[in-house]
Every structure is written in structure tokens, then in C-alpha cells.
Amino acid sequence: MNPHATPILVLSLMLGTTITISSNHWVLAWTGLEINTLAIIPMISKSHHPRAVEAATKYFLTQAAASALVLFSSMTNAWATGQWDITQLNHPTSCLLLTAAIAIKLGLVPFHFWFPEVLQGSPLMTALLLSTLMKFPPLTLLVMTSKSLNPSLLTAMALASAALGGWMGLNQTQTRKILAFSSISHLGWIAIILVYSPKLALLTFYLYTIMTSAVFMALNKIKALNLSMILTSWTKTPVLNATLMLVLLSLAGLPPLTGFMPKWLIIQELTKQEMTPAAMVIAMLSLLSLFFYLRLAYHSTITLPPNSSNHMKQWYTSKPPSTPTAILASLSILLLPLSPMVHAIV
């Protein structure tokens, strides 16, 4: 790919995201989503490997279907109410269609099938964008329409996402697929609280973005595409591997790390809303995710002899981890003491 193309595509992603999150009109929001989709496709398929081309095709087809549903939902609402304003989504059929459309865009269960495959076919840094930045505009639309959405439907989808994300991640050996199922599981936590506390849903997404970015950047640095590659990386980057372990445990939601904060606040809010059974179920389902995070953390810090693995060794540079990786890793580990302030704001 032409070196000048990457900055143009990144600028297009930022433009599409900005248009969607700042718009009040459905057509403008849809335009931003389309710009995002068209900008990320060359980044997915830039290696020209058959797997990457397949991932780009799957991504385009699912996102095109979701965008058509968004447009159809907004037109149905405009036909019934005469309103194109995003916050005025009052028609029941439109609300149902929009929930389905955004679930497809985010990769919520039962529309999750495309997400692990697309991530597996993408380069690590493109997979990072797909897991974080590309989920922000659809999530913003859900937050803006949260007053109109069906709480029972979202709760059912959230619990199914947490269950399937944890269950399917147990058997994976590819790091990108593990992080894809981790993303589906975290989306379950975001979806279950969205109707009751949109600010808390956004906070959960922001913290998830910080932690996932730190993990992807660390994996990109050590060129780890599967678990066996992580096994031998500790000899070259011991500090980065130890940090990766802590970030993974934070992503799992263990105290006293940052990732514990959103789960704690969500369970507290669900209990206030008299949804104690749902809170208990989603807390139990997070134990499934904890298993594969622990397995990743164990692989990242295991001290086997360097020649114990029978795969081809990777070339490493001796450069230390980049400043963004260090900052994101620090934020992923150290933010829990800010919980009282965050709780007061949310």
C-alpha cells in the first residue's frame, strides 16, 4: 500500500467518527458510519493475503447490511413521527431495527459471527482500530437513543454476549481471536448498563479501549500472533512481558487494577435497579473470561528455556517499548484509586 494512503485513511476514520458522534440528523450519522467503513477496508486487506481479503469482504458485507438497517430504521421513524432527530426515536419497530443494526456493527451476540474472523485476518494494529475506534460511533448512537431502547432485549443480548465471549475464548490459541472474544464479552457489560446509566456505559468503553490498546501494542511489539510466540518473547522483552501480564489481569477485572472499576460500578448500579439476578449472572460469566486472560498472562511470563518451543524464532529489535504503550499500560494498571471521583461523576 502506498505510504501516503495510511495517513489519509486514518484522517478519514477520524472524520467519519467525528461526523457520527456530533450529528443530530440520522442521515449525517449514517454518512459518518459509511466513511468509517470505507476507510478501514483497505487497512484490513493491505497485505493482499487471501485471509485478509476474505476478512475485508466479510467486514464490508456485514457493515453494509447494518448501515442499510440503520437507514431503514430512521426512515421508518421519520415516516411515523415526522422526526429525523436521533434523540426522537419513538417508533417501536424503528427501535427494534436500530438495536439489531447497532448490534451487527458492534458484534453483539447473536450478530457476532463476523468479528473474530475479521480480526484474525487483519494486522494487529488494524485489529486494534476495529476493536476500539470503530465501535465508538455505533455505541454513541446507542447512548443517544438509550431512552427509547428495550431494556429486556439489551439485557438478554448482554448476558448472551458475556457468556459466548467467555465460552468461545477458552479454546483459542490465536491472540487476535482471544481479544475478539474478549471484546464481545466486554460489550456485554456495556450493553447491560446502557439503558440505566449511559455515562457508566461510556466510561466502561473508554477504560476497555485503554486496556485493549495497551495489550495490542505490546503484542505488536513482540510480534505475537499466537500463544507459542509469546512463550519465547520473555527473553528479549522481560519488562514488557511483565507489564503485559498486569494489563491482561486488569482486562480480566481483578482488583486492585483499573479493570475492576467498571465491573464494580456496573454491578452496584444493577443492584440499585433491582436487577440483582442479572448482576450475579454476568459476574459469574466473567469467570469464563478470567480463565483465558490468566492463560495469556501465564504464557506472557512463563520462564521456559529459550529453545523449548519448536516454532521459528522471530527477529527482535532492541528498542524499548514506545511511550504510548508505557502510558496506556500505566493507565490500565493504576486508575482504581480514582473510583470515588468517577462514581460521584457517573
Backbone torsions as a table, in degrees:
resi	resn	phi	psi	omega
1	MET	NA	141.0	179.5
2	ASN	-58.0	132.4	-178.4
3	PRO	-60.1	-25.0	179.1
4	HIS	-77.5	-15.2	-176.6
5	ALA	-72.8	-36.1	-175.4
6	THR	-59.5	-51.2	178.1
7	PRO	-60.3	-34.5	179.0
8	ILE	-65.2	-43.2	179.9
9	LEU	-65.7	-40.2	178.8
10	VAL	-64.8	-41.6	177.1
11	LEU	-62.9	-38.6	177.5
12	SER	-63.9	-40.0	176.8
13	LEU	-60.6	-45.6	-179.5
14	MET	-65.0	-38.9	179.1
15	LEU	-64.7	-47.9	-179.9
16	GLY	-60.5	-43.1	178.9
17	THR	-62.7	-45.1	-178.9
18	THR	-63.0	-42.9	-179.9
19	ILE	-60.8	-45.7	-176.2
20	THR	-66.7	-46.6	-173.8
21	ILE	-74.3	-17.1	-178.3
22	SER	-105.3	2.4	-174.6
23	SER	-91.9	153.3	173.0
24	ASN	-108.9	-14.7	-175.2
25	HIS	-102.2	138.6	-176.5
26	TRP	-60.6	-38.8	-176.6
27	VAL	-67.3	-38.0	177.0
28	LEU	-64.5	-43.1	179.1
29	ALA	-61.4	-42.3	178.8
30	TRP	-63.5	-39.8	179.2
31	THR	-61.0	-43.8	178.5
32	GLY	-61.1	-41.0	178.0
33	LEU	-63.1	-39.6	-179.9
34	GLU	-67.9	-40.8	177.6
35	ILE	-59.6	-43.6	178.2
36	ASN	-59.0	-47.9	-178.3
37	THR	-60.3	-46.7	-176.9
38	LEU	-69.0	-28.1	-179.2
39	ALA	-77.3	-32.1	-174.7
40	ILE	-83.1	-24.2	-175.0
41	ILE	-60.4	-46.1	176.5
42	PRO	-62.6	-29.8	179.6
43	MET	-70.8	-32.1	177.4
44	ILE	-70.5	-42.5	-169.7
45	SER	-98.7	14.8	-172.2
46	LYS	-67.8	-21.8	179.6
47	SER	-77.9	-14.5	-178.8
48	HIS	61.1	15.0	174.0
49	HIS	-73.6	144.5	-179.8
50	PRO	-53.6	-35.5	179.4
51	ARG	-65.3	-38.4	-179.6
52	ALA	-70.0	-40.5	178.8
53	VAL	-64.7	-40.6	177.4
54	GLU	-62.1	-43.0	179.1
55	ALA	-62.3	-42.9	-179.9
56	ALA	-63.8	-40.0	179.6
57	THR	-65.0	-46.2	178.7
58	LYS	-60.5	-42.6	-178.7
59	TYR	-62.7	-45.6	-177.9
60	PHE	-61.7	-45.7	-176.5
61	LEU	-64.6	-44.2	-179.0
62	THR	-68.0	-41.7	-178.9
63	GLN	-69.4	-34.1	176.9
64	ALA	-64.9	-42.2	178.0
65	ALA	-63.2	-42.9	179.9
66	ALA	-65.2	-41.3	179.3
67	SER	-64.7	-38.6	177.2
68	ALA	-62.8	-39.2	178.3
69	LEU	-66.7	-38.4	177.0
70	VAL	-60.1	-46.6	-179.1
71	LEU	-64.9	-42.2	179.7
72	PHE	-64.2	-41.0	178.3
73	SER	-61.8	-46.6	-178.1
74	SER	-67.8	-36.3	178.3
75	MET	-68.2	-39.1	177.1
76	THR	-62.3	-42.0	179.0
77	ASN	-65.5	-41.4	179.5
78	ALA	-66.0	-37.4	178.4
79	TRP	-63.9	-38.8	-175.9
80	ALA	-82.8	-35.5	-171.8
81	THR	-115.2	-14.7	-176.8
82	GLY	77.1	13.7	-176.5
83	GLN	-115.3	131.7	172.0
84	TRP	-103.9	2.9	-179.1
85	ASP	-71.7	135.1	-176.5
86	ILE	-62.5	-38.9	-176.3
87	THR	-75.4	-9.7	-178.0
88	GLN	-101.1	44.0	179.7
89	LEU	-87.5	95.7	-172.3
90	ASN	-113.1	-16.1	-176.2
91	HIS	-77.5	127.7	-174.5
92	PRO	-59.6	-41.7	179.4
93	THR	-64.3	-39.3	178.7
94	SER	-63.0	-41.0	179.4
95	CYS	-62.1	-42.6	-179.8
96	LEU	-65.1	-44.0	179.6
97	LEU	-64.2	-40.3	-179.6
98	LEU	-65.7	-41.8	178.7
99	THR	-58.9	-43.0	178.7
100	ALA	-65.1	-42.9	-177.8
101	ALA	-63.2	-45.8	-178.7
102	ILE	-70.1	-33.9	176.6
103	ALA	-62.7	-38.2	176.5
104	ILE	-64.9	-45.1	-178.3
105	LYS	-64.0	-37.4	-178.0
106	LEU	-82.1	-28.1	-174.2
107	GLY	90.1	30.6	175.7
108	LEU	-75.3	147.2	173.2
109	VAL	-62.9	136.2	8.9
110	PRO	-95.3	20.3	-178.9
111	PHE	-109.0	35.6	-171.5
112	HIS	-95.2	-8.1	-165.6
113	PHE	-59.1	-33.7	-175.4
114	TRP	-73.4	-28.4	-165.4
115	PHE	-66.4	-51.0	179.1
116	PRO	-61.4	-36.5	-179.3
117	GLU	-67.0	-42.2	-179.1
118	VAL	-67.3	-42.2	179.1
119	LEU	-63.7	-40.0	-179.1
120	GLN	-64.2	-30.6	-179.3
121	GLY	-88.7	-2.7	-176.1
122	SER	-101.8	154.8	170.6
123	PRO	-63.7	160.0	-173.9
124	LEU	-59.1	-42.0	-176.4
125	MET	-73.6	-31.1	173.4
126	THR	-69.1	-38.3	176.4
127	ALA	-60.9	-35.8	176.1
128	LEU	-61.7	-45.3	179.1
129	LEU	-63.3	-41.4	-179.9
130	LEU	-64.3	-33.7	-176.9
131	SER	-81.5	-21.6	-173.2
132	THR	-120.5	-75.3	-172.6
133	LEU	-60.2	-39.6	-175.8
134	MET	-71.5	-16.7	178.8
135	LYS	-89.7	-12.7	-175.0
136	PHE	-68.8	-48.6	-179.5
137	PRO	-60.9	-47.4	178.3
138	PRO	-61.1	-37.5	179.4
139	LEU	-65.1	-36.4	177.5
140	THR	-62.2	-40.9	177.6
141	LEU	-62.5	-40.2	177.5
142	LEU	-63.3	-41.3	-180.0
143	VAL	-64.1	-41.9	-178.1
144	MET	-67.5	-27.6	-178.8
145	THR	-106.0	12.5	-171.6
146	SER	-59.1	-29.4	-179.0
147	LYS	-67.6	-23.0	-175.7
148	SER	-97.5	-10.0	-171.6
149	LEU	-79.8	159.9	-178.6
150	ASN	-85.8	112.6	-176.2
151	PRO	-62.8	-37.9	-177.9
152	SER	-64.7	-42.5	179.6
153	LEU	-63.4	-46.4	-179.3
154	LEU	-63.7	-39.5	179.2
155	THR	-63.9	-42.8	179.0
156	ALA	-62.7	-44.4	179.1
157	MET	-65.6	-36.6	-179.1
158	ALA	-66.2	-46.5	-180.0
159	LEU	-65.0	-39.2	178.0
160	ALA	-64.8	-39.2	179.0
161	SER	-65.6	-44.3	179.5
162	ALA	-62.8	-39.5	-178.9
163	ALA	-69.5	-49.3	-175.6
164	LEU	-70.2	-38.5	178.1
165	GLY	-59.5	-41.7	178.5
166	GLY	-72.5	-42.4	-174.7
167	TRP	-67.9	-46.0	-176.0
168	MET	-73.1	-24.4	-179.6
169	GLY	-75.9	-15.8	-173.7
170	LEU	-61.9	-36.5	-169.3
171	ASN	-99.4	4.3	-172.4
172	GLN	-83.6	148.2	173.8
173	THR	-116.4	-13.2	179.5
174	GLN	-88.3	128.1	-174.8
175	THR	-63.0	-36.7	-178.1
176	ARG	-68.1	-36.5	177.7
177	LYS	-69.7	-37.9	177.1
178	ILE	-59.8	-44.4	-179.2
179	LEU	-71.7	-26.5	175.1
180	ALA	-66.5	-46.2	178.8
181	PHE	-69.6	-30.0	172.9
182	SER	-61.8	-41.4	179.4
183	SER	-64.0	-43.1	178.8
184	ILE	-61.2	-42.7	179.6
185	SER	-62.5	-43.9	179.3
186	HIS	-66.9	-34.3	177.2
187	LEU	-62.2	-31.2	175.3
188	GLY	-60.7	-44.1	177.8
189	TRP	-63.1	-38.8	179.8
190	ILE	-68.1	-43.8	-175.4
191	ALA	-67.2	-34.2	-174.6
192	ILE	-69.8	-25.5	-175.9
193	ILE	-103.6	-5.7	-170.5
194	LEU	-57.8	-45.2	-176.5
195	VAL	-70.0	-35.6	-173.5
196	TYR	-85.3	-33.1	-179.7
197	SER	-150.8	85.3	-178.7
198	PRO	-58.3	-34.9	179.6
199	LYS	-63.2	-40.5	179.7
200	LEU	-67.4	-35.7	176.3
201	ALA	-62.3	-43.2	178.9
202	LEU	-67.1	-40.1	177.0
203	LEU	-59.2	-44.4	178.8
204	THR	-59.8	-41.5	179.6
205	PHE	-65.7	-42.3	-179.9
206	TYR	-61.2	-45.8	-179.0
207	LEU	-67.7	-37.9	176.1
208	TYR	-61.3	-41.2	179.5
209	THR	-61.4	-44.9	179.9
210	ILE	-60.8	-47.5	-175.6
211	MET	-68.8	-43.3	-179.3
212	THR	-66.8	-37.7	177.9
213	SER	-62.0	-41.8	178.9
214	ALA	-62.5	-42.4	-179.5
215	VAL	-65.3	-47.5	-178.7
216	PHE	-62.8	-40.2	-179.7
217	MET	-66.8	-38.7	177.4
218	ALA	-65.7	-44.0	179.4
219	LEU	-65.4	-35.9	177.8
220	ASN	-65.8	-37.1	179.5
221	LYS	-65.1	-41.9	-178.4
222	ILE	-93.9	6.9	177.0
223	LYS	54.4	42.9	-175.9
224	ALA	-97.7	106.6	177.8
225	LEU	-98.6	-17.4	175.3
226	ASN	-145.4	173.5	-172.4
227	LEU	-64.3	-35.1	-177.9
228	SER	-67.0	-27.4	177.2
229	MET	-71.5	-32.2	179.3
230	ILE	-68.2	-31.2	-174.8
231	LEU	-56.1	-38.8	-174.9
232	THR	-99.5	2.6	-176.0
233	SER	-79.4	-18.0	-174.9
234	TRP	-64.9	-25.1	-178.5
235	THR	-69.6	-28.7	-177.5
236	LYS	-94.2	-37.7	-175.8
237	THR	-131.6	68.9	-175.4
238	PRO	-64.4	-38.8	-178.0
239	VAL	-68.0	-42.9	179.6
240	LEU	-62.7	-39.4	179.9
241	ASN	-66.7	-39.3	177.4
242	ALA	-65.3	-39.5	177.7
243	THR	-65.9	-40.9	178.5
244	LEU	-59.5	-38.6	178.1
245	MET	-60.5	-45.8	-179.4
246	LEU	-65.1	-40.4	179.8
247	VAL	-65.4	-39.0	178.4
248	LEU	-65.0	-39.5	177.4
249	LEU	-67.5	-33.2	175.3
250	SER	-66.8	-41.6	177.9
251	LEU	-61.8	-31.8	177.3
252	ALA	-71.9	-18.4	177.5
253	GLY	91.9	28.2	179.9
254	LEU	-87.7	136.2	172.4
255	PRO	-73.7	153.0	3.8
256	PRO	-97.6	44.4	-176.7
257	LEU	-100.6	166.6	-174.3
258	THR	-55.2	-40.3	-174.0
259	GLY	-62.7	-16.5	178.3
260	PHE	-71.2	-30.5	-173.4
261	MET	-58.7	-54.1	-177.7
262	PRO	-63.6	-37.2	-178.5
263	LYS	-67.0	-40.2	177.5
264	TRP	-61.0	-49.5	-178.0
265	LEU	-66.6	-36.5	179.5
266	ILE	-66.6	-45.1	179.8
267	ILE	-63.0	-38.5	178.0
268	GLN	-63.7	-43.7	-179.1
269	GLU	-67.9	-40.1	177.9
270	LEU	-62.8	-38.1	178.2
271	THR	-64.7	-40.1	177.3
272	LYS	-62.8	-33.7	-178.9
273	GLN	-84.4	11.9	-179.2
274	GLU	59.2	40.7	176.7
275	MET	-117.5	43.8	-177.5
276	THR	-58.3	-41.8	178.1
277	PRO	-59.1	-43.5	178.8
278	ALA	-63.2	-41.1	178.7
279	ALA	-62.1	-41.9	-178.9
280	MET	-66.4	-41.9	-178.5
281	VAL	-65.1	-46.1	-176.7
282	ILE	-69.8	-30.6	176.0
283	ALA	-67.1	-40.4	177.7
284	MET	-66.6	-38.2	-179.3
285	LEU	-67.3	-26.2	178.8
286	SER	-67.5	-17.0	176.5
287	LEU	-66.8	-30.4	176.1
288	LEU	-62.3	-46.6	178.1
289	SER	-63.5	-37.8	-178.4
290	LEU	-56.6	-35.7	-177.8
291	PHE	-61.9	-48.7	-176.4
292	PHE	-76.5	-25.1	171.5
293	TYR	-65.1	-41.9	178.5
294	LEU	-63.4	-36.7	179.6
295	ARG	-66.4	-42.6	175.8
296	LEU	-62.0	-45.0	-179.6
297	ALA	-62.1	-40.0	179.5
298	TYR	-63.9	-42.8	178.9
299	HIS	-65.8	-33.3	-175.7
300	SER	-73.5	-22.0	-176.6
301	THR	-119.4	6.6	-179.0
302	ILE	-67.0	138.8	-174.5
303	THR	-109.9	62.5	174.2
304	LEU	-78.0	158.5	172.9
305	PRO	-58.2	147.0	-173.1
306	PRO	-59.5	-26.1	-174.7
307	ASN	-100.3	17.4	-174.5
308	SER	-77.8	-19.7	-175.9
309	SER	-97.9	140.6	-172.7
310	ASN	-97.1	26.6	176.6
311	HIS	-105.2	166.8	-178.0
312	MET	-67.8	133.5	-178.7
313	LYS	-72.4	146.7	178.0
314	GLN	-91.5	151.2	171.2
315	TRP	-78.4	138.8	178.8
316	TYR	-122.2	147.0	169.9
317	THR	-94.6	159.4	-177.5
318	SER	-92.4	6.2	-179.6
319	LYS	-66.5	142.6	177.3
320	PRO	-71.5	165.4	177.2
321	PRO	-57.4	149.1	-177.0
322	SER	-69.7	161.3	179.9
323	THR	-60.9	-44.6	177.6
324	PRO	-57.3	-39.5	179.0
325	THR	-62.3	-43.1	-179.2
326	ALA	-64.0	-43.3	-179.2
327	ILE	-64.6	-47.7	-178.9
328	LEU	-63.4	-39.4	178.9
329	ALA	-65.2	-40.4	178.8
330	SER	-62.9	-43.9	178.5
331	LEU	-64.9	-34.8	-179.1
332	SER	-67.9	-19.7	-173.2
333	ILE	-106.0	-32.4	-162.0
334	LEU	-110.2	5.9	-170.9
335	LEU	-88.5	-4.9	-175.8
336	LEU	-58.0	-36.9	178.8
337	PRO	-60.1	-15.8	178.2
338	LEU	-82.7	1.7	-176.1
339	SER	-53.9	-44.5	-180.0
340	PRO	-59.1	-40.6	179.5
341	MET	-66.5	-44.7	179.8
342	VAL	-62.1	-42.5	-179.5
343	HIS	-62.3	-37.9	179.2
344	ALA	-66.6	-36.6	-178.5
345	ILE	-74.8	-44.4	-176.5
346	VAL	-75.0	NA	NA
